[in-house]
């Protein structure tokens, strides 16, 4: 028996035989051509064939993973028809007199590198899509079908092993014939990885195993721990069969929660929302039946950049999220970029010894009014396309909220004068993340439309323990009595003022604490998408009308 540790890409368990797909990088021929017109004709024919393949894949993707995830192939189709992409290939053929395969290879490498170097995470991921498109063109040019013969002849369920897989590779199989996936390369955020999670296929990458030597051998894919077990013993197989059965029964129960109202057993309605950190998280929120976005961290637009994103760039991102969520609310948290990520912003701040307590959140925004106004304008403009609310982060005083709301009114007045549409009913809420905010929550509640308790920061600031310091792990006590008292007090103060109070962060998703928070009066929970269905099941099992026994 051999065991390899890798990266867990998609959870679940697979038991079966390995089929190794030899889809390693091709040796692309390079030679000079004299008849450039004929070479161009070859390219145009391959381009038409590839376009048809993308249409088929797009339809298959819509059926398998939903229309929003199928946008992968729309992007490839768009690139295939892009003038710059086509012209780059044509110039290599016409001006350098090089063959079509080499022209496609050089063009894809150029555009892939260009996208890989962009600041935006979403756009960087498009780099793999360009390589996927290139492979389709090259397969056609080199007289290969886009789905190789060993894929087409799969008639039994197998564990697929390959150096790497692209989205079109995964979708070229019938789902029932893919027990699991093992790849030598692949990141958690790649499109192929996202697709494997949506399709519920256990997947592991970066195992270090020489996969071509494993063809035909029995194996177990442990997508929970990121393990590959080759030639497992009968005892090991029996153990994993039991794990697989329990896992499938549990997920069947979770899937049964989709479409059900989030309410306690005695009928109290609870808001169950998603925490997401970027645009890519929207589909996961939708797939897991979130009732809205309770916390969209806007930092993803700012991190890792040398300059601030423009108003229009922010507007496009916020609009995309709110439109995707339809009538469900998207709560956008204003910029809360820690000082250690601000180096590129015009030397905005010098290095701080304690960034967690430094110039961040509402403090940073109020000290940089142009930054604040730009973000508010983008959010208000996006509110015309969907239901949006605004969260003020890292509040510790009444004056901060007062100043923020004053600027927000100035922005609304500007937009009105300019004739730009926005939703005047857009709500403004306060993040309760500091002990100061919790202690004065009775006053803050009268200044807000809602309050959201950020349990991670509230815990670290209450306990004076850096939650990112591994050496202090034993001192970071989730559910500490001091934190619980602040949470309870905040909820009570919010209700006295007639506004809802939600919880977000790790403690909000701890099902051991759910009943306690509901008995405090919590109106909702905002958790990562993968925790939503489990939280719904837990909430629906709780009867608040029953007295709690010790």
Secondary structure per residue as TSV (DSSP state, phi and psi in degrees):
chain	resnum	aa	ss	phi	psi
A	1	X	-	360.0	134.8
A	2	X	E	-117.8	141.3
A	3	X	E	-129.6	131.0
A	4	X	E	-123.7	136.6
A	5	X	E	-101.9	130.1
A	6	X	-	-135.6	-152.5
A	7	X	E	-103.3	124.8
A	8	X	E	-72.0	118.0
A	9	X	E	-102.2	-45.2
A	10	X	E	-141.9	130.0
A	11	X	-	-72.3	163.3
A	12	X	S	119.9	180.0
A	13	X	E	-131.4	142.2
A	14	X	E	-132.6	139.1
A	15	X	E	-131.8	122.3
A	16	X	E	168.9	-167.5
A	17	X	E	-87.9	149.7
A	18	X	E	-91.4	134.6
A	19	X	E	-114.5	116.0
A	20	X	E	-89.8	126.1
A	21	X	E	-98.8	118.8
A	22	X	-	-84.2	79.1
A	23	X	-	-112.4	35.8
A	24	X	-	-64.9	164.6
A	25	X	-	-57.9	135.8
A	26	X	-	-78.7	152.9
A	27	X	-	-82.4	106.2
A	28	X	-	-84.1	122.8
A	29	X	-	-67.0	147.0
A	30	X	-	-133.4	118.0
A	31	X	-	-155.8	161.8
A	32	X	B	-84.8	140.3
A	33	X	-	-117.2	144.7
A	34	X	S	-99.1	-34.3
A	35	X	-	-93.9	81.7
A	36	X	H	-67.1	-29.7
A	37	X	H	-64.6	-41.4
A	38	X	H	-66.0	-37.1
A	39	X	H	-67.3	-38.7
A	40	X	H	-63.5	-39.0
A	41	X	H	-61.7	-39.9
A	42	X	H	-59.0	-43.2
A	43	X	H	-63.8	-45.2
A	44	X	H	-64.6	-38.2
A	45	X	H	-65.3	-43.4
A	46	X	H	-64.5	-36.4
A	47	X	H	-63.7	-42.1
A	48	X	H	-65.9	-42.2
A	49	X	H	-62.5	-44.7
A	50	X	H	-63.8	-37.6
A	51	X	H	-61.6	-41.4
A	52	X	H	-64.9	-40.5
A	53	X	H	-61.3	-40.8
A	54	X	H	-65.0	-37.3
A	55	X	H	-63.4	-42.4
A	56	X	H	-64.3	-45.7
A	57	X	H	-63.4	-37.8
A	58	X	H	-62.7	-44.5
A	59	X	H	-63.9	-40.4
A	60	X	H	-66.5	-38.5
A	61	X	H	-65.8	-40.4
A	62	X	H	-59.2	-41.3
A	63	X	H	-69.3	-37.4
A	64	X	H	-87.8	-40.1
A	65	X	H	-128.9	2.7
A	66	X	-	93.5	154.8
A	67	X	T	-64.1	-36.2
A	68	X	T	-67.3	-38.6
A	69	X	T	-74.2	-24.3
A	70	X	T	-71.3	-6.8
A	71	X	H	-60.3	-18.7
A	72	X	H	-50.5	-47.7
A	73	X	H	-79.6	-24.8
A	74	X	H	-66.6	-38.2
A	75	X	H	-62.9	-43.5
A	76	X	H	-64.1	-39.5
A	77	X	H	-64.3	-41.7
A	78	X	H	-62.3	-42.5
A	79	X	H	-66.6	-40.5
A	80	X	H	-59.2	-34.2
A	81	X	T	-93.5	-0.1
A	82	X	-	-70.1	133.4
A	83	X	H	-62.0	-41.1
A	84	X	H	-64.9	-42.6
A	85	X	H	-63.8	-47.3
A	86	X	H	-64.8	-43.8
A	87	X	H	-64.1	-36.4
A	88	X	H	-60.3	-43.7
A	89	X	H	-67.1	-45.6
A	90	X	H	-60.2	-40.1
A	91	X	H	-64.3	-38.7
A	92	X	H	-64.8	-39.2
A	93	X	H	-70.8	-49.3
A	94	X	H	-76.6	-44.4
A	95	X	H	-89.5	-33.2
A	96	X	H	-100.8	-5.2
A	97	X	-	55.9	40.8
A	98	X	B	-102.5	157.7
A	99	X	-	-69.6	161.3
A	100	X	H	-62.8	-43.7
A	101	X	H	-59.1	-44.9
A	102	X	H	-65.2	-38.4
A	103	X	H	-63.3	-41.0
A	104	X	H	-66.1	-42.7
A	105	X	H	-60.6	-49.2
A	106	X	H	-66.0	-37.8
A	107	X	H	-66.8	-45.2
A	108	X	H	-65.1	-38.3
A	109	X	H	-64.6	-39.5
A	110	X	H	-63.6	-50.3
A	111	X	H	-72.0	-35.1
A	112	X	H	-63.6	-43.4
A	113	X	H	-65.8	-38.0
A	114	X	H	-61.7	-44.7
A	115	X	H	-71.9	-36.3
A	116	X	H	-63.3	-24.6
A	117	X	T	-93.7	3.0
A	118	X	-	-74.6	155.8
A	119	X	S	-74.8	-33.5
A	120	X	-	-76.1	128.7
A	121	X	H	-58.9	-42.8
A	122	X	H	-60.4	-44.9
A	123	X	H	-70.4	-33.6
A	124	X	H	-61.2	-37.1
A	125	X	H	-64.8	-20.2
A	126	X	H	-67.6	-16.2
A	127	X	H	-57.1	-43.4
A	128	X	H	-65.8	-35.2
A	129	X	H	-64.4	-35.0
A	130	X	H	-65.6	-42.7
A	131	X	H	-65.5	-36.3
A	132	X	H	-62.2	-45.7
A	133	X	H	-61.8	-43.1
A	134	X	H	-58.5	-42.3
A	135	X	H	-60.9	-39.4
A	136	X	H	-63.4	-45.9
A	137	X	H	-61.4	-43.9
A	138	X	H	-67.8	-38.8
A	139	X	H	-59.9	-41.1
A	140	X	H	-68.1	-45.1
A	141	X	H	-64.9	-32.5
A	142	X	T	-96.9	23.1
A	143	X	T	60.0	39.0
A	144	X	-	-119.0	145.3
A	145	X	-	-74.8	150.6
A	146	X	S	-62.0	-28.2
A	147	X	S	-111.6	114.0
A	148	X	-	-66.1	162.7
A	149	X	H	-60.3	-37.3
A	150	X	H	-68.4	-21.5
A	151	X	H	-73.5	-44.8
A	152	X	H	-67.3	-28.5
A	153	X	T	-89.9	5.6
A	154	X	-	-71.9	117.4
A	155	X	-	-121.3	5.0
A	156	X	S	-139.7	155.4
A	157	X	-	-66.2	130.0
A	158	X	E	-141.0	160.9
A	159	X	E	-89.6	120.8
A	160	X	E	-88.8	127.9
A	161	X	E	-121.2	138.1
A	162	X	E	-160.0	162.1
A	163	X	S	-59.4	-47.6
A	164	X	-	-158.8	156.7
A	165	X	-	-125.2	142.4
A	166	X	-	-103.6	166.2
A	167	X	H	-51.4	-43.1
A	168	X	H	-67.1	-28.9
A	169	X	H	-63.4	-49.1
A	170	X	H	-61.6	-41.1
A	171	X	H	-79.0	-7.9
A	172	X	T	-77.6	-14.6
A	173	X	S	-91.9	157.7
A	174	X	-	-76.6	133.0
A	175	X	G	-56.1	-38.3
A	176	X	G	-67.2	-14.0
A	177	X	G	-98.4	4.0
A	178	X	E	-110.6	105.0
A	179	X	E	-75.6	-42.5
A	180	X	E	-163.3	173.1
A	181	X	E	-133.3	134.8
A	182	X	E	-126.5	128.9
A	183	X	E	-131.1	149.8
A	184	X	S	-75.6	-31.5
A	185	X	S	-125.3	157.3
A	186	X	-	141.7	134.4
A	187	X	-	-101.1	162.9
A	188	X	T	-63.3	-30.0
A	189	X	T	-96.8	2.1
A	190	X	S	-67.1	157.6
A	191	X	H	-63.9	-36.8
A	192	X	H	-63.3	-38.0
A	193	X	H	-67.9	-42.1
A	194	X	H	-61.7	-41.8
A	195	X	H	-64.1	-41.4
A	196	X	H	-62.7	-35.1
A	197	X	H	-70.5	-41.8
A	198	X	H	-62.6	-39.5
A	199	X	T	-81.3	-6.5
A	200	X	T	71.8	35.3
A	201	X	-	-101.1	118.3
A	202	X	E	-58.2	129.9
A	203	X	E	-141.8	143.0
A	204	X	E	-138.1	138.9
A	205	X	E	-126.7	171.3
A	206	X	-	55.5	44.9
A	207	X	-	-80.3	-19.7
A	208	X	-	82.4	-1.9
A	209	X	-	-77.2	149.1
A	210	X	-	-85.2	93.2
A	211	X	G	-63.5	-33.8
A	212	X	G	-63.5	-21.4
A	213	X	G	-82.4	-6.1
A	214	X	G	-100.4	1.1
A	215	X	T	-58.0	128.1
A	216	X	T	85.7	-4.3
A	217	X	-	-91.9	151.4
A	218	X	E	-72.6	145.6
A	219	X	E	-155.7	165.1
A	220	X	E	-125.4	130.6
A	221	X	E	-104.7	117.6
A	222	X	E	-103.5	95.4
A	223	X	T	-76.1	-8.6
A	224	X	T	-79.7	-47.8
A	225	X	T	-100.1	-4.1
A	226	X	T	70.7	43.8
A	227	X	E	-118.0	148.0
A	228	X	E	-120.4	121.9
A	229	X	E	-114.1	118.4
A	230	X	E	-105.4	139.2
A	231	X	S	54.0	55.1
A	232	X	-	-68.6	152.5
A	233	X	-	-73.3	165.3
A	234	X	H	-60.7	-38.0
A	235	X	H	-63.5	-40.8
A	236	X	H	-66.1	-40.5
A	237	X	H	-63.1	-43.8
A	238	X	H	-61.8	-41.5
A	239	X	H	-62.2	-43.6
A	240	X	H	-75.6	-27.3
A	241	X	H	-63.0	-39.2
A	242	X	H	-67.0	-42.8
A	243	X	H	-60.7	-43.2
A	244	X	H	-63.3	-41.6
A	245	X	H	-64.8	-44.8
A	246	X	H	-64.1	-40.2
A	247	X	H	-62.5	-45.8
A	248	X	H	-67.5	-37.4
A	249	X	H	-66.0	-40.8
A	250	X	H	-64.3	-45.0
A	251	X	H	-72.1	-27.3
A	252	X	H	-64.9	-39.3
A	253	X	H	-64.6	-42.5
A	254	X	H	-63.9	-44.1
A	255	X	H	-63.5	-26.9
A	256	X	T	-68.8	-14.4
A	257	X	T	-81.4	-14.6
A	258	X	T	-64.4	132.4
A	259	X	T	87.0	-11.2
A	260	X	S	-81.8	149.1
A	261	X	-	-69.7	143.7
A	262	X	-	-87.4	100.5
A	263	X	B	-151.7	155.2
A	264	X	-	-71.7	169.0
A	265	X	T	-60.8	-26.7
A	266	X	T	-97.6	12.7
A	267	X	-	97.1	8.2
A	268	X	-	-78.7	123.6
A	269	X	B	-76.3	132.8
A	270	X	-	-125.0	138.0
A	271	X	E	-81.1	126.5
A	272	X	E	-120.0	107.1
A	273	X	E	-118.2	169.8
A	274	X	E	-109.1	140.5
A	275	X	E	-94.2	124.4
A	276	X	E	-134.4	153.3
A	277	X	S	-109.7	0.5
A	278	X	S	-167.3	178.2
A	279	X	T	-61.5	-35.7
A	280	X	T	-62.1	-21.5
A	281	X	H	-76.6	-12.0
A	282	X	H	-62.4	-46.5
A	283	X	H	-62.9	-37.7
A	284	X	H	-63.9	-38.7
A	285	X	H	-62.9	-42.8
A	286	X	H	-66.9	-45.2
A	287	X	H	-61.4	-32.0
A	288	X	T	-94.8	13.7
A	289	X	T	64.0	39.4
A	290	X	-	-65.9	146.4
A	291	X	S	-89.8	7.4
A	292	X	S	156.4	176.3
A	293	X	E	-101.2	113.4
A	294	X	E	-86.1	-15.9
A	295	X	E	-161.7	98.3
A	296	X	E	-99.3	111.2
A	297	X	E	-76.9	111.0
A	298	X	G	-76.4	-4.9
A	299	X	G	-57.8	-26.1
A	300	X	G	-60.6	-24.4
A	301	X	G	-79.2	-17.3
A	302	X	T	-108.3	-32.7
A	303	X	T	-63.9	141.9
A	304	X	T	71.1	21.3
A	305	X	-	-113.6	159.9
A	306	X	S	-93.9	-12.4
A	307	X	S	-148.9	160.6
A	308	X	-	-66.8	142.7
A	309	X	-	-66.5	144.3
A	310	X	-	-70.9	166.7
A	311	X	H	-58.8	-43.3
A	312	X	H	-67.7	-38.2
A	313	X	H	-63.0	-43.0
A	314	X	H	-66.8	-43.5
A	315	X	H	-56.9	-45.3
A	316	X	H	-61.4	-41.7
A	317	X	H	-67.2	-47.3
A	318	X	H	-65.2	-38.9
A	319	X	H	-63.1	-41.6
A	320	X	H	-60.1	-42.3
A	321	X	H	-67.9	-48.1
A	322	X	H	-66.0	-36.9
A	323	X	H	-67.2	-39.0
A	324	X	H	-64.6	-33.7
A	325	X	H	-82.0	-9.7
A	326	X	T	64.0	-123.7
A	327	X	T	-83.1	-5.3
A	328	X	S	-81.9	145.3
A	329	X	-	-72.9	141.3
A	330	X	E	-116.2	113.1
A	331	X	E	-92.6	114.1
A	332	X	E	-97.5	121.6
A	333	X	E	-85.0	127.3
A	334	X	-	-60.1	161.9
A	335	X	-	-50.5	129.1
A	336	X	-	-136.7	57.9
A	337	X	-	-82.3	117.6
A	338	X	-	-59.9	150.2
A	339	X	G	-57.0	-29.1
A	340	X	G	-72.4	-4.9
A	341	X	G	-112.0	13.0
A	342	X	-	-105.3	7.7
A	343	X	T	-55.2	-38.0
A	344	X	T	-77.7	-10.7
A	345	X	T	-88.8	72.9
A	346	X	T	53.1	36.0
A	347	X	T	51.7	45.5
A	348	X	-	-55.4	-44.0
A	349	X	S	-138.4	151.0
A	350	X	-	-79.3	168.1
A	351	X	-	-60.5	136.4
A	352	X	-	-108.7	144.4
A	353	X	S	-74.0	-26.9
A	354	X	-	-133.9	77.3
A	355	X	G	-57.2	-33.5
A	356	X	G	-61.8	-24.1
A	357	X	G	-113.9	20.0
A	358	X	S	-96.2	-150.8
A	359	X	S	-80.1	94.5
A	360	X	-	-150.3	171.2
A	361	X	H	60.3	-140.8
A	362	X	H	-62.8	-28.7
A	363	X	H	-61.4	-48.3
A	364	X	H	-62.0	-42.0
A	365	X	H	-66.0	-43.2
A	366	X	H	-69.6	-28.7
A	367	X	H	-78.1	-13.8
A	368	X	-	-130.6	75.5
A	369	X	H	-58.2	-33.5
A	370	X	H	-65.3	-40.0
A	371	X	H	-62.7	-45.2
A	372	X	H	-62.3	-47.4
A	373	X	H	-64.2	-40.6
A	374	X	H	-60.5	-45.6
A	375	X	H	-67.7	-40.9
A	376	X	H	-64.0	-41.2
A	377	X	H	-60.4	-43.8
A	378	X	H	-62.4	-42.9
A	379	X	H	-67.5	-46.6
A	380	X	H	-63.0	-39.0
A	381	X	H	-62.0	-41.1
A	382	X	H	-67.7	-25.1
A	383	X	G	-64.2	-16.5
A	384	X	G	-73.1	-11.7
A	385	X	G	-113.5	-1.4
A	386	X	S	-176.7	171.7
A	387	X	-	-84.3	112.5
A	388	X	E	-123.7	145.2
A	389	X	E	-129.7	163.2
A	390	X	E	-119.1	133.5
A	391	X	E	-110.5	132.2
A	392	X	E	-95.2	117.8
A	393	X	-	-90.0	154.3
A	394	X	S	58.2	39.7
A	395	X	-	-73.8	139.7
A	396	X	-	-137.8	-2.3
A	397	X	-	-150.3	159.3
A	398	X	H	-66.1	-39.0
A	399	X	H	-62.5	-32.6
A	400	X	H	-63.7	-45.1
A	401	X	H	-66.7	-42.3
A	402	X	H	-60.2	-45.5
A	403	X	H	-66.0	-40.4
A	404	X	H	-61.7	-47.5
A	405	X	H	-67.0	-30.8
A	406	X	H	-64.7	-45.1
A	407	X	H	-64.5	-38.9
A	408	X	H	-60.9	-40.1
A	409	X	H	-66.4	-39.2
A	410	X	H	-60.9	-41.0
A	411	X	H	-65.4	-43.3
A	412	X	H	-61.9	-41.3
A	413	X	H	-63.7	-39.8
A	414	X	H	-61.9	-47.4
A	415	X	H	-62.5	-38.7
A	416	X	H	-64.0	-44.0
A	417	X	H	-63.6	-33.9
A	418	X	H	-83.3	-4.3
A	419	X	T	73.2	25.2
A	420	X	-	-95.3	129.3
A	421	X	-	-69.9	142.5
A	422	X	-	-159.4	164.0
A	423	X	-	-92.2	108.9
A	424	X	T	-66.9	-13.7
A	425	X	T	-90.7	6.6
A	426	X	-	-55.7	124.5
A	427	X	E	-83.8	151.9
A	428	X	E	-119.8	123.5
A	429	X	E	-118.2	170.1
A	430	X	E	-119.0	131.5
A	431	X	E	-80.8	125.2
A	432	X	E	-97.4	94.6
A	433	X	-	-121.2	-14.7
A	434	X	S	-112.9	148.8
A	435	X	H	-56.9	-33.8
A	436	X	H	-59.7	-44.9
A	437	X	H	-64.5	-39.6
A	438	X	H	-65.0	-42.3
A	439	X	H	-65.8	-35.7
A	440	X	T	-101.9	22.3
A	441	X	H	-63.3	-21.9
A	442	X	H	-65.4	-34.2
A	443	X	H	-80.8	-45.0
A	444	X	H	-62.1	-34.4
A	445	X	G	-59.9	-30.8
A	446	X	G	-76.3	-5.9
A	447	X	G	-110.6	1.7
A	448	X	-	-128.1	158.3
A	449	X	S	-86.1	-22.7
A	450	X	E	-163.7	165.1
A	451	X	E	-130.1	141.2
A	452	X	E	-122.9	123.6
A	453	X	E	-88.7	114.9
A	454	X	E	-86.2	96.7
A	455	X	H	-67.2	-29.1
A	456	X	H	-65.7	-53.4
A	457	X	H	-69.7	-38.1
A	458	X	H	-60.1	-38.1
A	459	X	H	-66.4	-48.0
A	460	X	H	-67.4	-35.6
A	461	X	H	-76.3	-33.9
A	462	X	H	-68.4	-40.5
A	463	X	H	-90.5	-6.7
A	464	X	T	56.2	43.6
A	465	X	-	-127.0	123.6
A	466	X	-	-70.8	114.7
A	467	X	T	-71.2	-11.6
A	468	X	T	-97.3	2.6
A	469	X	-	-97.4	107.9
A	470	X	G	-59.9	-29.0
A	471	X	G	-69.6	-17.1
A	472	X	G	-104.3	15.6
A	473	X	G	-53.0	-44.4
A	474	X	G	-70.3	-15.4
A	475	X	G	-96.2	-13.6
A	476	X	-	-86.7	92.3
A	477	X	-	-99.7	103.9
A	478	X	T	-70.7	139.3
A	479	X	T	80.8	17.4
A	480	X	-	-60.0	142.5
A	481	X	H	-57.9	-36.1
A	482	X	H	-64.4	-40.6
A	483	X	H	-67.1	-43.9
A	484	X	H	-62.0	-37.8
A	485	X	H	-65.3	-39.9
A	486	X	H	-65.5	-39.1
A	487	X	H	-63.8	-47.9
A	488	X	H	-61.1	-44.4
A	489	X	H	-62.9	-41.8
A	490	X	H	-63.1	-44.2
A	491	X	H	-61.6	-44.8
A	492	X	H	-62.7	-41.8
A	493	X	H	-66.3	-37.7
A	494	X	H	-62.6	-42.8
A	495	X	H	-68.8	-34.5
A	496	X	H	-61.8	-33.0
A	497	X	T	-88.3	-2.8
A	498	X	T	80.2	24.5
A	499	X	-	-119.4	152.8
A	500	X	E	-76.7	152.5
A	501	X	E	-130.7	120.7
A	502	X	E	-108.9	165.1
A	503	X	E	-118.7	144.0
A	504	X	E	-137.0	169.7
A	505	X	S	99.8	-177.7
A	506	X	T	-61.2	-40.9
A	507	X	G	-66.5	-32.7
A	508	X	G	-63.9	-29.7
A	509	X	G	-93.3	0.9
A	510	X	-	-80.6	103.8
A	511	X	T	-65.0	-15.7
A	512	X	T	-70.1	-20.8
A	513	X	T	-103.4	-6.2
A	514	X	H	-57.8	-48.4
A	515	X	H	-62.9	-39.3
A	516	X	H	-59.6	-47.2
A	517	X	H	-66.2	-36.4
A	518	X	H	-66.0	-37.3
A	519	X	H	-71.3	-26.1
A	520	X	H	-67.7	-24.2
A	521	X	T	110.4	12.5
A	522	X	-	-53.4	134.2
A	523	X	-	-90.0	-17.4
A	524	X	E	-172.3	170.1
A	525	X	E	-133.9	138.8
A	526	X	E	-118.8	114.3
A	527	X	E	-132.3	168.4
A	528	X	E	-64.0	146.8
A	529	X	G	-50.6	-39.5
A	530	X	G	-67.3	-13.6
A	531	X	G	-95.6	-5.7
A	532	X	H	-63.5	-49.3
A	533	X	H	-68.1	-36.1
A	534	X	H	-64.9	-41.1
A	535	X	H	-63.1	-40.1
A	536	X	H	-62.6	-44.0
A	537	X	H	-61.1	-40.8
A	538	X	H	-65.9	-47.1
A	539	X	H	-60.9	-41.6
A	540	X	H	-69.2	-16.2
A	541	X	T	-89.7	-7.5
A	542	X	-	-96.3	131.2
A	543	X	-	-111.8	103.7
A	544	X	T	-74.5	-17.1
A	545	X	T	-76.5	-16.6
A	546	X	S	-83.7	139.6
A	547	X	-	-71.1	137.0
A	548	X	-	-78.1	127.6
A	549	X	-	-94.6	148.4
A	550	X	-	-74.6	360.0
